[in-house]
Amino acid sequence: MIQKPDWQWDEMQQVGTDYTDLKEVEAYNKRMADFRNVDAENREILTTLDLPAGASVLEIVASTCLRRQLGLKDGNKVKIEILINP
């Protein structure tokens, strides 16, 4: 393993809320729903992008929750392939 300098943050160190716990994620989503309208935010983003008809949008998120749902352990790599058909 590569040695990191002392000043470099350890991204694998859990600090604060544990978002690998699905109950924490559900509680977070509920809290956000109290003051956010995610569907409206998504519609606003799509309106702002002004994409042509038939366009696709790919959002890649490698959140801790997603990693847990996929059964990925620390150190597992995620390979994403994007195929574009002309």
PDB file with SEQRES, HELIX, SHEET and CRYST1 records, atoms N, CA, C and O in Angstrom:
SEQRES   1 A   86  MET ILE GLN LYS PRO ASP TRP GLN TRP ASP GLU MET GLN          
SEQRES   2 A   86  GLN VAL GLY THR ASP TYR THR ASP LEU LYS GLU VAL GLU          
SEQRES   3 A   86  ALA TYR ASN LYS ARG MET ALA ASP PHE ARG ASN VAL ASP          
SEQRES   4 A   86  ALA GLU ASN ARG GLU ILE LEU THR THR LEU ASP LEU PRO          
SEQRES   5 A   86  ALA GLY ALA SER VAL LEU GLU ILE VAL ALA SER THR CYS          
SEQRES   6 A   86  LEU ARG ARG GLN LEU GLY LEU LYS ASP GLY ASN LYS VAL          
SEQRES   7 A   86  LYS ILE GLU ILE LEU ILE ASN PRO                              
HELIX    1 AA1 LEU A   22  ALA A   33  1                                  12    
HELIX    2 AA2 VAL A   38  LEU A   49  1                                  12    
HELIX    3 AA3 THR A   64  GLN A   69  1                                   6    
CRYST1    1.000    1.000    1.000  90.00  90.00  90.00 P 1           1          
ATOM      1  N   MET A   1       0.832  -1.178   0.000  1.00  0.00           N  
ATOM      2  CA  MET A   1       0.000   0.000   0.000  1.00  0.00           C  
ATOM      3  C   MET A   1       0.881   1.247   0.000  1.00  0.00           C  
ATOM      4  O   MET A   1       1.937   1.267   0.632  1.00  0.00           O  
ATOM      5  N   ILE A   2       0.451   2.266  -0.698  1.00  0.00           N  
ATOM      6  CA  ILE A   2       1.209   3.511  -0.783  1.00  0.00           C  
ATOM      7  C   ILE A   2       1.086   4.280   0.528  1.00  0.00           C  
ATOM      8  O   ILE A   2      -0.008   4.441   1.070  1.00  0.00           O  
ATOM      9  N   GLN A   3       2.219   4.749   1.023  1.00  0.00           N  
ATOM     10  CA  GLN A   3       2.213   5.546   2.244  1.00  0.00           C  
ATOM     11  C   GLN A   3       1.741   6.965   1.918  1.00  0.00           C  
ATOM     12  O   GLN A   3       2.182   7.567   0.939  1.00  0.00           O  
ATOM     13  N   LYS A   4       0.848   7.486   2.745  1.00  0.00           N  
ATOM     14  CA  LYS A   4       0.343   8.843   2.558  1.00  0.00           C  
ATOM     15  C   LYS A   4       1.051   9.773   3.530  1.00  0.00           C  
ATOM     16  O   LYS A   4       1.430   9.372   4.630  1.00  0.00           O  
ATOM     17  N   PRO A   5       1.224  11.025   3.109  1.00  0.00           N  
ATOM     18  CA  PRO A   5       1.796  11.995   4.055  1.00  0.00           C  
ATOM     19  C   PRO A   5       0.848  12.196   5.240  1.00  0.00           C  
ATOM     20  O   PRO A   5      -0.359  11.995   5.112  1.00  0.00           O  
ATOM     21  N   ASP A   6       1.393  12.591   6.388  1.00  0.00           N  
ATOM     22  CA  ASP A   6       0.600  12.789   7.599  1.00  0.00           C  
ATOM     23  C   ASP A   6      -0.537  13.782   7.397  1.00  0.00           C  
ATOM     24  O   ASP A   6      -1.593  13.654   8.016  1.00  0.00           O  
ATOM     25  N   TRP A   7      -0.322  14.777   6.527  1.00  0.00           N  
ATOM     26  CA  TRP A   7      -1.320  15.832   6.351  1.00  0.00           C  
ATOM     27  C   TRP A   7      -2.481  15.404   5.453  1.00  0.00           C  
ATOM     28  O   TRP A   7      -3.506  16.084   5.419  1.00  0.00           O  
ATOM     29  N   GLN A   8      -2.347  14.304   4.735  1.00  0.00           N  
ATOM     30  CA  GLN A   8      -3.396  13.884   3.797  1.00  0.00           C  
ATOM     31  C   GLN A   8      -4.542  13.203   4.537  1.00  0.00           C  
ATOM     32  O   GLN A   8      -4.324  12.316   5.362  1.00  0.00           O  
ATOM     33  N   TRP A   9      -5.772  13.633   4.229  1.00  0.00           N  
ATOM     34  CA  TRP A   9      -6.984  13.097   4.857  1.00  0.00           C  
ATOM     35  C   TRP A   9      -7.179  11.642   4.470  1.00  0.00           C  
ATOM     36  O   TRP A   9      -6.994  11.277   3.309  1.00  0.00           O  
ATOM     37  N   ASP A  10      -7.548  10.817   5.423  1.00  0.00           N  
ATOM     38  CA  ASP A  10      -7.843   9.404   5.176  1.00  0.00           C  
ATOM     39  C   ASP A  10      -9.321   9.287   4.816  1.00  0.00           C  
ATOM     40  O   ASP A  10     -10.174   9.322   5.703  1.00  0.00           O  
ATOM     41  N   GLU A  11      -9.633   9.150   3.536  1.00  0.00           N  
ATOM     42  CA  GLU A  11     -11.013   9.086   3.065  1.00  0.00           C  
ATOM     43  C   GLU A  11     -11.750   7.846   3.575  1.00  0.00           C  
ATOM     44  O   GLU A  11     -12.981   7.823   3.580  1.00  0.00           O  
ATOM     45  N   MET A  12     -11.032   6.841   3.995  1.00  0.00           N  
ATOM     46  CA  MET A  12     -11.658   5.608   4.452  1.00  0.00           C  
ATOM     47  C   MET A  12     -12.020   5.660   5.941  1.00  0.00           C  
ATOM     48  O   MET A  12     -12.716   4.774   6.435  1.00  0.00           O  
ATOM     49  N   GLN A  13     -11.560   6.681   6.651  1.00  0.00           N  
ATOM     50  CA  GLN A  13     -11.849   6.805   8.074  1.00  0.00           C  
ATOM     51  C   GLN A  13     -13.269   7.335   8.259  1.00  0.00           C  
ATOM     52  O   GLN A  13     -13.604   8.405   7.751  1.00  0.00           O  
ATOM     53  N   GLN A  14     -14.095   6.598   8.977  1.00  0.00           N  
ATOM     54  CA  GLN A  14     -15.478   7.002   9.235  1.00  0.00           C  
ATOM     55  C   GLN A  14     -15.502   8.079  10.309  1.00  0.00           C  
ATOM     56  O   GLN A  14     -15.006   7.878  11.417  1.00  0.00           O  
ATOM     57  N   VAL A  15     -16.080   9.216   9.969  1.00  0.00           N  
ATOM     58  CA  VAL A  15     -16.232  10.316  10.910  1.00  0.00           C  
ATOM     59  C   VAL A  15     -17.657  10.826  10.787  1.00  0.00           C  
ATOM     60  O   VAL A  15     -18.138  11.055   9.677  1.00  0.00           O  
ATOM     61  N   GLY A  16     -18.332  11.006  11.898  1.00  0.00           N  
ATOM     62  CA  GLY A  16     -19.686  11.543  11.843  1.00  0.00           C  
ATOM     63  C   GLY A  16     -20.713  10.472  11.542  1.00  0.00           C  
ATOM     64  O   GLY A  16     -20.563   9.318  11.942  1.00  0.00           O  
ATOM     65  N   THR A  17     -21.772  10.869  10.824  1.00  0.00           N  
ATOM     66  CA  THR A  17     -22.884   9.967  10.526  1.00  0.00           C  
ATOM     67  C   THR A  17     -22.428   8.830   9.630  1.00  0.00           C  
ATOM     68  O   THR A  17     -21.713   9.052   8.653  1.00  0.00           O  
ATOM     69  N   ASP A  18     -22.836   7.623   9.957  1.00  0.00           N  
ATOM     70  CA  ASP A  18     -22.457   6.442   9.176  1.00  0.00           C  
ATOM     71  C   ASP A  18     -23.503   6.188   8.096  1.00  0.00           C  
ATOM     72  O   ASP A  18     -24.524   5.548   8.346  1.00  0.00           O  
ATOM     73  N   TYR A  19     -23.238   6.694   6.897  1.00  0.00           N  
ATOM     74  CA  TYR A  19     -24.198   6.539   5.800  1.00  0.00           C  
ATOM     75  C   TYR A  19     -24.106   5.169   5.122  1.00  0.00           C  
ATOM     76  O   TYR A  19     -24.725   4.953   4.081  1.00  0.00           O  
ATOM     77  N   THR A  20     -23.342   4.248   5.702  1.00  0.00           N  
ATOM     78  CA  THR A  20     -23.412   2.864   5.230  1.00  0.00           C  
ATOM     79  C   THR A  20     -24.562   2.150   5.923  1.00  0.00           C  
ATOM     80  O   THR A  20     -24.937   1.045   5.530  1.00  0.00           O  
ATOM     81  N   ASP A  21     -25.126   2.779   6.957  1.00  0.00           N  
ATOM     82  CA  ASP A  21     -26.273   2.236   7.679  1.00  0.00           C  
ATOM     83  C   ASP A  21     -27.544   2.702   6.974  1.00  0.00           C  
ATOM     84  O   ASP A  21     -27.845   3.895   6.957  1.00  0.00           O  
ATOM     85  N   LEU A  22     -28.290   1.763   6.392  1.00  0.00           N  
ATOM     86  CA  LEU A  22     -29.475   2.119   5.608  1.00  0.00           C  
ATOM     87  C   LEU A  22     -30.505   2.884   6.435  1.00  0.00           C  
ATOM     88  O   LEU A  22     -31.230   3.715   5.888  1.00  0.00           O  
ATOM     89  N   LYS A  23     -30.584   2.625   7.736  1.00  0.00           N  
ATOM     90  CA  LYS A  23     -31.511   3.382   8.587  1.00  0.00           C  
ATOM     91  C   LYS A  23     -31.100   4.852   8.655  1.00  0.00           C  
ATOM     92  O   LYS A  23     -31.955   5.737   8.678  1.00  0.00           O  
ATOM     93  N   GLU A  24     -29.794   5.108   8.688  1.00  0.00           N  
ATOM     94  CA  GLU A  24     -29.306   6.490   8.680  1.00  0.00           C  
ATOM     95  C   GLU A  24     -29.661   7.159   7.348  1.00  0.00           C  
ATOM     96  O   GLU A  24     -30.057   8.324   7.316  1.00  0.00           O  
ATOM     97  N   VAL A  25     -29.515   6.417   6.261  1.00  0.00           N  
ATOM     98  CA  VAL A  25     -29.834   6.959   4.938  1.00  0.00           C  
ATOM     99  C   VAL A  25     -31.320   7.287   4.841  1.00  0.00           C  
ATOM    100  O   VAL A  25     -31.692   8.340   4.324  1.00  0.00           O  
ATOM    101  N   GLU A  26     -32.162   6.395   5.332  1.00  0.00           N  
ATOM    102  CA  GLU A  26     -33.604   6.642   5.319  1.00  0.00           C  
ATOM    103  C   GLU A  26     -33.946   7.876   6.157  1.00  0.00           C  
ATOM    104  O   GLU A  26     -34.765   8.696   5.743  1.00  0.00           O  
ATOM    105  N   ALA A  27     -33.330   8.011   7.322  1.00  0.00           N  
ATOM    106  CA  ALA A  27     -33.565   9.175   8.179  1.00  0.00           C  
ATOM    107  C   ALA A  27     -33.100  10.453   7.479  1.00  0.00           C  
ATOM    108  O   ALA A  27     -33.767  11.485   7.559  1.00  0.00           O  
ATOM    109  N   TYR A  28     -31.961  10.383   6.797  1.00  0.00           N  
ATOM    110  CA  TYR A  28     -31.440  11.531   6.049  1.00  0.00           C  
ATOM    111  C   TYR A  28     -32.430  11.934   4.954  1.00  0.00           C  
ATOM    112  O   TYR A  28     -32.765  13.111   4.815  1.00  0.00           O  
ATOM    113  N   ASN A  29     -32.894  10.953   4.182  1.00  0.00           N  
ATOM    114  CA  ASN A  29     -33.842  11.246   3.106  1.00  0.00           C  
ATOM    115  C   ASN A  29     -35.118  11.881   3.648  1.00  0.00           C  
ATOM    116  O   ASN A  29     -35.681  12.788   3.034  1.00  0.00           O  
ATOM    117  N   LYS A  30     -35.567  11.399   4.799  1.00  0.00           N  
ATOM    118  CA  LYS A  30     -36.768  11.972   5.412  1.00  0.00           C  
ATOM    119  C   LYS A  30     -36.526  13.416   5.834  1.00  0.00           C  
ATOM    120  O   LYS A  30     -37.370  14.282   5.606  1.00  0.00           O  
ATOM    121  N   ARG A  31     -35.371  13.676   6.452  1.00  0.00           N  
ATOM    122  CA  ARG A  31     -35.037  15.051   6.851  1.00  0.00           C  
ATOM    123  C   ARG A  31     -34.976  15.972   5.639  1.00  0.00           C  
ATOM    124  O   ARG A  31     -35.482  17.093   5.685  1.00  0.00           O  
ATOM    125  N   MET A  32     -34.358  15.506   4.554  1.00  0.00           N  
ATOM    126  CA  MET A  32     -34.234  16.325   3.349  1.00  0.00           C  
ATOM    127  C   MET A  32     -35.601  16.616   2.740  1.00  0.00           C  
ATOM    128  O   MET A  32     -35.821  17.703   2.205  1.00  0.00           O  
ATOM    129  N   ALA A  33     -36.526  15.647   2.816  1.00  0.00           N  
ATOM    130  CA  ALA A  33     -37.863  15.814   2.239  1.00  0.00           C  
ATOM    131  C   ALA A  33     -38.650  16.901   2.966  1.00  0.00           C  
ATOM    132  O   ALA A  33     -39.617  17.437   2.426  1.00  0.00           O  
ATOM    133  N   ASP A  34     -38.234  17.229   4.202  1.00  0.00           N  
ATOM    134  CA  ASP A  34     -38.925  18.278   4.956  1.00  0.00           C  
ATOM    135  C   ASP A  34     -38.708  19.664   4.356  1.00  0.00           C  
ATOM    136  O   ASP A  34     -39.547  20.549   4.523  1.00  0.00           O  
ATOM    137  N   PHE A  35     -37.585  19.861   3.659  1.00  0.00           N  
ATOM    138  CA  PHE A  35     -37.327  21.206   3.127  1.00  0.00           C  
ATOM    139  C   PHE A  35     -36.825  21.211   1.681  1.00  0.00           C  
ATOM    140  O   PHE A  35     -36.501  22.271   1.146  1.00  0.00           O  
ATOM    141  N   ARG A  36     -36.758  20.048   1.050  1.00  0.00           N  
ATOM    142  CA  ARG A  36     -36.333  19.962  -0.353  1.00  0.00           C  
ATOM    143  C   ARG A  36     -37.392  19.238  -1.156  1.00  0.00           C  
ATOM    144  O   ARG A  36     -38.115  18.385  -0.642  1.00  0.00           O  
ATOM    145  N   ASN A  37     -37.469  19.594  -2.418  1.00  0.00           N  
ATOM    146  CA  ASN A  37     -38.312  18.879  -3.359  1.00  0.00           C  
ATOM    147  C   ASN A  37     -37.383  18.372  -4.462  1.00  0.00           C  
ATOM    148  O   ASN A  37     -37.148  19.061  -5.454  1.00  0.00           O  
ATOM    149  N   VAL A  38     -36.864  17.175  -4.280  1.00  0.00           N  
ATOM    150  CA  VAL A  38     -35.848  16.633  -5.183  1.00  0.00           C  
ATOM    151  C   VAL A  38     -36.383  16.506  -6.606  1.00  0.00           C  
ATOM    152  O   VAL A  38     -35.659  16.781  -7.563  1.00  0.00           O  
ATOM    153  N   ASP A  39     -37.642  16.093  -6.760  1.00  0.00           N  
ATOM    154  CA  ASP A  39     -38.211  15.986  -8.105  1.00  0.00           C  
ATOM    155  C   ASP A  39     -38.210  17.342  -8.800  1.00  0.00           C  
ATOM    156  O   ASP A  39     -37.855  17.435  -9.975  1.00  0.00           O  
ATOM    157  N   ALA A  40     -38.604  18.391  -8.089  1.00  0.00           N  
ATOM    158  CA  ALA A  40     -38.599  19.738  -8.667  1.00  0.00           C  
ATOM    159  C   ALA A  40     -37.170  20.176  -9.001  1.00  0.00           C  
ATOM    160  O   ALA A  40     -36.937  20.800 -10.037  1.00  0.00           O  
ATOM    161  N   GLU A  41     -36.216  19.850  -8.126  1.00  0.00           N  
ATOM    162  CA  GLU A  41     -34.816  20.190  -8.387  1.00  0.00           C  
ATOM    163  C   GLU A  41     -34.328  19.496  -9.656  1.00  0.00           C  
ATOM    164  O   GLU A  41     -33.639  20.102 -10.476  1.00  0.00           O  
ATOM    165  N   ASN A  42     -34.690  18.216  -9.813  1.00  0.00           N  
ATOM    166  CA  ASN A  42     -34.287  17.475 -11.014  1.00  0.00           C  
ATOM    167  C   ASN A  42     -34.898  18.078 -12.268  1.00  0.00           C  
ATOM    168  O   ASN A  42     -34.225  18.204 -13.291  1.00  0.00           O  
ATOM    169  N   ARG A  43     -36.177  18.454 -12.192  1.00  0.00           N  
ATOM    170  CA  ARG A  43     -36.823  19.086 -13.351  1.00  0.00           C  
ATOM    171  C   ARG A  43     -36.136  20.401 -13.697  1.00  0.00           C  
ATOM    172  O   ARG A  43     -35.944  20.711 -14.873  1.00  0.00           O  
ATOM    173  N   GLU A  44     -35.763  21.178 -12.678  1.00  0.00           N  
ATOM    174  CA  GLU A  44     -35.078  22.449 -12.923  1.00  0.00           C  
ATOM    175  C   GLU A  44     -33.720  22.220 -13.592  1.00  0.00           C  
ATOM    176  O   GLU A  44     -33.337  22.962 -14.495  1.00  0.00           O  
ATOM    177  N   ILE A  45     -33.008  21.206 -13.153  1.00  0.00           N  
ATOM    178  CA  ILE A  45     -31.710  20.885 -13.763  1.00  0.00           C  
ATOM    179  C   ILE A  45     -31.902  20.531 -15.238  1.00  0.00           C  
ATOM    180  O   ILE A  45     -31.174  21.018 -16.103  1.00  0.00           O  
ATOM    181  N   LEU A  46     -32.895  19.674 -15.516  1.00  0.00           N  
ATOM    182  CA  LEU A  46     -33.139  19.274 -16.907  1.00  0.00           C  
ATOM    183  C   LEU A  46     -33.558  20.462 -17.757  1.00  0.00           C  
ATOM    184  O   LEU A  46     -33.152  20.562 -18.915  1.00  0.00           O  
ATOM    185  N   THR A  47     -34.361  21.362 -17.205  1.00  0.00           N  
ATOM    186  CA  THR A  47     -34.764  22.565 -17.932  1.00  0.00           C  
ATOM    187  C   THR A  47     -33.540  23.425 -18.226  1.00  0.00           C  
ATOM    188  O   THR A  47     -33.391  23.941 -19.334  1.00  0.00           O  
ATOM    189  N   THR A  48     -32.672  23.579 -17.241  1.00  0.00           N  
ATOM    190  CA  THR A  48     -31.459  24.383 -17.400  1.00  0.00           C  
ATOM    191  C   THR A  48     -30.533  23.783 -18.454  1.00  0.00           C  
ATOM    192  O   THR A  48     -29.931  24.513 -19.242  1.00  0.00           O  
ATOM    193  N   LEU A  49     -30.418  22.454 -18.471  1.00  0.00           N  
ATOM    194  CA  LEU A  49     -29.550  21.791 -19.457  1.00  0.00           C  
ATOM    195  C   LEU A  49     -30.089  21.938 -20.878  1.00  0.00           C  
ATOM    196  O   LEU A  49     -29.324  21.935 -21.843  1.00  0.00           O  
ATOM    197  N   ASP A  50     -31.413  22.067 -20.999  1.00  0.00           N  
ATOM    198  CA  ASP A  50     -32.060  22.249 -22.300  1.00  0.00           C  
ATOM    199  C   ASP A  50     -31.578  21.202 -23.313  1.00  0.00           C  
ATOM    200  O   ASP A  50     -31.128  21.538 -24.408  1.00  0.00           O  
ATOM    201  N   LEU A  51     -31.683  19.949 -22.927  1.00  0.00           N  
ATOM    202  CA  LEU A  51     -31.209  18.850 -23.763  1.00  0.00           C  
ATOM    203  C   LEU A  51     -32.133  18.628 -24.952  1.00  0.00           C  
ATOM    204  O   LEU A  51     -33.334  18.880 -24.860  1.00  0.00           O  
ATOM    205  N   PRO A  52     -31.582  18.160 -26.064  1.00  0.00           N  
ATOM    206  CA  PRO A  52     -32.430  17.852 -27.213  1.00  0.00           C  
ATOM    207  C   PRO A  52     -33.296  16.619 -26.933  1.00  0.00           C  
ATOM    208  O   PRO A  52     -32.982  15.816 -26.055  1.00  0.00           O  
ATOM    209  N   ALA A  53     -34.373  16.483 -27.679  1.00  0.00           N  
ATOM    210  CA  ALA A  53     -35.264  15.331 -27.520  1.00  0.00           C  
ATOM    211  C   ALA A  53     -34.477  14.037 -27.697  1.00  0.00           C  
ATOM    212  O   ALA A  53     -33.645  13.921 -28.597  1.00  0.00           O  
ATOM    213  N   GLY A  54     -34.749  13.078 -26.835  1.00  0.00           N  
ATOM    214  CA  GLY A  54     -34.095  11.776 -26.930  1.00  0.00           C  
ATOM    215  C   GLY A  54     -32.728  11.717 -26.265  1.00  0.00           C  
ATOM    216  O   GLY A  54     -32.081  10.670 -26.283  1.00  0.00           O  
ATOM    217  N   ALA A  55     -32.276  12.822 -25.680  1.00  0.00           N  
ATOM    218  CA  ALA A  55     -30.969  12.827 -25.019  1.00  0.00           C  
ATOM    219  C   ALA A  55     -31.029  11.988 -23.756  1.00  0.00           C  
ATOM    220  O   ALA A  55     -32.091  11.821 -23.155  1.00  0.00           O  
ATOM    221  N   SER A  56     -29.893  11.468 -23.364  1.00  0.00           N  
ATOM    222  CA  SER A  56     -29.791  10.687 -22.131  1.00  0.00           C  
ATOM    223  C   SER A  56     -28.906  11.419 -21.148  1.00  0.00           C  
ATOM    224  O   SER A  56     -27.949  12.092 -21.532  1.00  0.00           O  
ATOM    225  N   VAL A  57     -29.235  11.282 -19.877  1.00  0.00           N  
ATOM    226  CA  VAL A  57     -28.417  11.853 -18.814  1.00  0.00           C  
ATOM    227  C   VAL A  57     -27.987  10.703 -17.931  1.00  0.00           C  
ATOM    228  O   VAL A  57     -28.812   9.896 -17.506  1.00  0.00           O  
ATOM    229  N   LEU A  58     -26.703  10.627 -17.656  1.00  0.00           N  
ATOM    230  CA  LEU A  58     -26.167   9.582 -16.803  1.00  0.00           C  
ATOM    231  C   LEU A  58     -25.558  10.239 -15.575  1.00  0.00           C  
ATOM    232  O   LEU A  58     -24.632  11.042 -15.685  1.00  0.00           O  
ATOM    233  N   GLU A  59     -26.075   9.901 -14.426  1.00  0.00           N  
ATOM    234  CA  GLU A  59     -25.523  10.411 -13.174  1.00  0.00           C  
ATOM    235  C   GLU A  59     -24.818   9.246 -12.501  1.00  0.00           C  
ATOM    236  O   GLU A  59     -25.421   8.211 -12.218  1.00  0.00           O  
ATOM    237  N   ILE A  60     -23.547   9.433 -12.255  1.00  0.00           N  
ATOM    238  CA  ILE A  60     -22.769   8.375 -11.611  1.00  0.00           C  
ATOM    239  C   ILE A  60     -22.488   8.806 -10.178  1.00  0.00           C  
ATOM    240  O   ILE A  60     -21.831   9.819  -9.938  1.00  0.00           O  
ATOM    241  N   VAL A  61     -22.986   8.033  -9.243  1.00  0.00           N  
ATOM    242  CA  VAL A  61     -22.788   8.337  -7.838  1.00  0.00           C  
ATOM    243  C   VAL A  61     -22.215   7.096  -7.168  1.00  0.00           C  
ATOM    244  O   VAL A  61     -22.793   6.012  -7.248  1.00  0.00           O  
ATOM    245  N   ALA A  62     -21.102   7.259  -6.524  1.00  0.00           N  
ATOM    246  CA  ALA A  62     -20.507   6.134  -5.803  1.00  0.00           C  
ATOM    247  C   ALA A  62     -20.583   6.434  -4.310  1.00  0.00           C  
ATOM    248  O   ALA A  62     -19.579   6.419  -3.599  1.00  0.00           O  
ATOM    249  N   SER A  63     -21.785   6.703  -3.865  1.00  0.00           N  
ATOM    250  CA  SER A  63     -21.965   7.038  -2.451  1.00  0.00           C  
ATOM    251  C   SER A  63     -21.708   5.814  -1.584  1.00  0.00           C  
ATOM    252  O   SER A  63     -21.694   4.681  -2.064  1.00  0.00           O  
ATOM    253  N   THR A  64     -21.507   6.066  -0.318  1.00  0.00           N  
ATOM    254  CA  THR A  64     -21.293   4.962   0.617  1.00  0.00           C  
ATOM    255  C   THR A  64     -22.511   4.056   0.651  1.00  0.00           C  
ATOM    256  O   THR A  64     -22.392   2.834   0.734  1.00  0.00           O  
ATOM    257  N   CYS A  65     -23.686   4.675   0.585  1.00  0.00           N  
ATOM    258  CA  CYS A  65     -24.917   3.886   0.616  1.00  0.00           C  
ATOM    259  C   CYS A  65     -24.982   2.960  -0.600  1.00  0.00           C  
ATOM    260  O   CYS A  65     -25.287   1.775  -0.468  1.00  0.00           O  
ATOM    261  N   LEU A  66     -24.695   3.505  -1.778  1.00  0.00           N  
ATOM    262  CA  LEU A  66     -24.710   2.688  -2.993  1.00  0.00           C  
ATOM    263  C   LEU A  66     -23.686   1.567  -2.887  1.00  0.00           C  
ATOM    264  O   LEU A  66     -23.972   0.425  -3.247  1.00  0.00           O  
ATOM    265  N   ARG A  67     -22.504   1.886  -2.399  1.00  0.00           N  
ATOM    266  CA  ARG A  67     -21.468   0.859  -2.252  1.00  0.00           C  
ATOM    267  C   ARG A  67     -21.965  -0.251  -1.332  1.00  0.00           C  
ATOM    268  O   ARG A  67     -21.719  -1.429  -1.591  1.00  0.00           O  
ATOM    269  N   ARG A  68     -22.666   0.121  -0.256  1.00  0.00           N  
ATOM    270  CA  ARG A  68     -23.183  -0.891   0.675  1.00  0.00           C  
ATOM    271  C   ARG A  68     -24.272  -1.725   0.008  1.00  0.00           C  
ATOM    272  O   ARG A  68     -24.304  -2.947   0.149  1.00  0.00           O  
ATOM    273  N   GLN A  69     -25.173  -1.044  -0.730  1.00  0.00           N  
ATOM    274  CA  GLN A  69     -26.256  -1.768  -1.387  1.00  0.00           C  
ATOM    275  C   GLN A  69     -25.713  -2.751  -2.419  1.00  0.00           C  
ATOM    276  O   GLN A  69     -26.306  -3.807  -2.639  1.00  0.00           O  
ATOM    277  N   LEU A  70     -24.596  -2.415  -3.051  1.00  0.00           N  
ATOM    278  CA  LEU A  70     -23.984  -3.304  -4.032  1.00  0.00           C  
ATOM    279  C   LEU A  70     -23.100  -4.364  -3.380  1.00  0.00           C  
ATOM    280  O   LEU A  70     -22.576  -5.253  -4.052  1.00  0.00           O  
ATOM    281  N   GLY A  71     -22.943  -4.258  -2.066  1.00  0.00           N  
ATOM    282  CA  GLY A  71     -22.125  -5.238  -1.359  1.00  0.00           C  
ATOM    283  C   GLY A  71     -20.638  -5.015  -1.541  1.00  0.00           C  
ATOM    284  O   GLY A  71     -19.846  -5.943  -1.377  1.00  0.00           O  
ATOM    285  N   LEU A  72     -20.247  -3.784  -1.881  1.00  0.00           N  
ATOM    286  CA  LEU A  72     -18.831  -3.499  -2.083  1.00  0.00           C  
ATOM    287  C   LEU A  72     -18.150  -3.252  -0.748  1.00  0.00           C  
ATOM    288  O   LEU A  72     -18.713  -2.605   0.136  1.00  0.00           O  
ATOM    289  N   LYS A  73     -16.964  -3.757  -0.610  1.00  0.00           N  
ATOM    290  CA  LYS A  73     -16.179  -3.559   0.606  1.00  0.00           C  
ATOM    291  C   LYS A  73     -15.153  -2.469   0.343  1.00  0.00           C  
ATOM    292  O   LYS A  73     -14.871  -2.125  -0.805  1.00  0.00           O  
ATOM    293  N   ASP A  74     -14.599  -1.931   1.426  1.00  0.00           N  
ATOM    294  CA  ASP A  74     -13.534  -0.946   1.263  1.00  0.00           C  
ATOM    295  C   ASP A  74     -12.438  -1.528   0.390  1.00  0.00           C  
ATOM    296  O   ASP A  74     -12.017  -2.670   0.575  1.00  0.00           O  
ATOM    297  N   GLY A  75     -11.985  -0.736  -0.557  1.00  0.00           N  
ATOM    298  CA  GLY A  75     -10.922  -1.187  -1.445  1.00  0.00           C  
ATOM    299  C   GLY A  75     -11.443  -1.785  -2.745  1.00  0.00           C  
ATOM    300  O   GLY A  75     -10.683  -1.903  -3.706  1.00  0.00           O  
ATOM    301  N   ASN A  76     -12.743  -2.173  -2.804  1.00  0.00           N  
ATOM    302  CA  ASN A  76     -13.297  -2.660  -4.065  1.00  0.00           C  
ATOM    303  C   ASN A  76     -13.311  -1.530  -5.082  1.00  0.00           C  
ATOM    304  O   ASN A  76     -13.579  -0.377  -4.745  1.00  0.00           O  
ATOM    305  N   LYS A  77     -13.024  -1.868  -6.306  1.00  0.00           N  
ATOM    306  CA  LYS A  77     -13.057  -0.890  -7.389  1.00  0.00           C  
ATOM    307  C   LYS A  77     -14.410  -0.970  -8.081  1.00  0.00           C  
ATOM    308  O   LYS A  77     -15.035  -2.030  -8.127  1.00  0.00           O  
ATOM    309  N   VAL A  78     -14.850   0.151  -8.613  1.00  0.00           N  
ATOM    310  CA  VAL A  78     -16.082   0.189  -9.387  1.00  0.00           C  
ATOM    311  C   VAL A  78     -15.691   0.506 -10.818  1.00  0.00           C  
ATOM    312  O   VAL A  78     -15.070   1.535 -11.086  1.00  0.00           O  
ATOM    313  N   LYS A  79     -16.050  -0.368 -11.728  1.00  0.00           N  
ATOM    314  CA  LYS A  79     -15.741  -0.143 -13.139  1.00  0.00           C  
ATOM    315  C   LYS A  79     -17.026   0.269 -13.838  1.00  0.00           C  
ATOM    316  O   LYS A  79     -18.043  -0.418 -13.752  1.00  0.00           O  
ATOM    317  N   ILE A  80     -16.967   1.388 -14.523  1.00  0.00           N  
ATOM    318  CA  ILE A  80     -18.128   1.892 -15.242  1.00  0.00           C  
ATOM    319  C   ILE A  80     -17.767   1.992 -16.717  1.00  0.00           C  
ATOM    320  O   ILE A  80     -16.790   2.640 -17.089  1.00  0.00           O  
ATOM    321  N   GLU A  81     -18.557   1.350 -17.533  1.00  0.00           N  
ATOM    322  CA  GLU A  81     -18.361   1.421 -18.977  1.00  0.00           C  
ATOM    323  C   GLU A  81     -19.530   2.166 -19.589  1.00  0.00           C  
ATOM    324  O   GLU A  81     -20.688   1.891 -19.272  1.00  0.00           O  
ATOM    325  N   ILE A  82     -19.226   3.104 -20.461  1.00  0.00           N  
ATOM    326  CA  ILE A  82     -20.256   3.857 -21.146  1.00  0.00           C  
ATOM    327  C   ILE A  82     -20.155   3.531 -22.638  1.00  0.00           C  
ATOM    328  O   ILE A  82     -19.140   3.801 -23.280  1.00  0.00           O  
ATOM    329  N   LEU A  83     -21.207   2.959 -23.161  1.00  0.00           N  
ATOM    330  CA  LEU A  83     -21.226   2.613 -24.571  1.00  0.00           C  
ATOM    331  C   LEU A  83     -22.106   3.619 -25.304  1.00  0.00           C  
ATOM    332  O   LEU A  83     -23.246   3.857 -24.904  1.00  0.00           O  
ATOM    333  N   ILE A  84     -21.590   4.199 -26.359  1.00  0.00           N  
ATOM    334  CA  ILE A  84     -22.351   5.178 -27.122  1.00  0.00           C  
ATOM    335  C   ILE A  84     -22.570   4.628 -28.513  1.00  0.00           C  
ATOM    336  O   ILE A  84     -21.620   4.335 -29.240  1.00  0.00           O  
ATOM    337  N   ASN A  85     -23.820   4.493 -28.871  1.00  0.00           N  
ATOM    338  CA  ASN A  85     -24.154   4.034 -30.228  1.00  0.00           C  
ATOM    339  C   ASN A  85     -24.435   5.258 -31.097  1.00  0.00           C  
ATOM    340  O   ASN A  85     -25.256   6.104 -30.745  1.00  0.00           O  
ATOM    341  N   PRO A  86     -23.741   5.342 -32.241  1.00  0.00           N  
ATOM    342  CA  PRO A  86     -23.974   6.513 -33.111  1.00  0.00           C  
ATOM    343  C   PRO A  86     -25.361   6.499 -33.711  1.00  0.00           C  
ATOM    344  O   PRO A  86     -25.718   7.405 -34.463  1.00  0.00           O  
TER     345      PRO A  86                                                      
END                                                                             
